[in-house]
Amino acid sequence: MDMWLGYLQLILEGAVVTVKLTVYGCLFALLVAFVAGLGRVLQLWWVRALATTYVEFFRGTSIFVQLFWAYYVLPLMGLTLSEMQAGVLALGLNVGAYGAEVVRGAIRAIGREQREACVALNLTRWQAMRHIILPQALVIMLPTFNNNAIELLKATAIVSLISLADMTFQAQVVRAQTGNTAVPFITILVLYFAMASVITAGIRFLERRLSRGLDGVRA
């Protein structure tokens, strides 16, 4: 029993690493998603081109290759990252590319009458985006952001390939030391599900809060 408690502690230590990766990765992905998503709806063609190139490249290439580039190739170019930094960079850029399309689609979904009202009120593009368009678009984005955040959580398992001691890495260590596969992997299965449930509950709460007072506006 004491042995298994020790192994459970090992997996829980890995869970802390997974949570850090998820939080940092989601924050970075959110920042990248808004920058690239807004870039795709700007009138400047070169900004749209840069944003589109980023989105298509990171959606069209493997996150495994992106992670290996961040950890093994960038040092050859003079930029050395820790395992955590490489993981956050790869996860954030990959999921951020999908998030950028969510941002773009949500902004485009706001009706023309809303934009015409902004013109009638003599609002600048920035004022219209900040005060009228984005508050409504954000509510539209949240359900898909929820999916993206959960996908990022699950994708954190790839960092075990660069020897970062997340849950999956620690479960592999326990399996190697005990010869038991079921217990460690059932444990991390439950932990992943619990973390995903927390993400879903948090975003649904945020969605309800932000939706207050907007139903009539969107209608």
Number of C-alpha atoms within 10 A of each C-alpha: 6 7 9 13 10 12 20 19 13 18 27 19 15 21 21 14 18 26 17 16 26 25 16 19 28 24 16 18 28 23 17 21 27 19 15 27 27 19 21 24 17 12 9 10 12 12 16 18 13 13 23 18 14 18 24 12 13 18 16 11 11 11 18 15 11 20 23 17 15 22 23 16 14 14 12 10 8 8 11 15 15 12 18 20 16 23 28 27 21 25 29 25 25 27 27 32 27 22 28 27 20 24 28 20 17 20 22 13 13 17 12 10 9 15 17 11 13 19 13 9 10 11 15 11 12 10 12 18 18 11 12 18 22 17 15 21 21 18 18 20 20 19 15 14 22 18 15 20 24 21 15 23 23 16 18 24 18 18 26 17 13 17 11 22 25 26 30 24 20 26 27 19 17 22 17 11 10 14 10 13 13 10 15 22 19 12 15 20 13 11 16 19 14 12 18 19 12 13 17 18 13 12 16 15 12 13 17 10 11 15 16 10 9 12 9 8 9 11 6
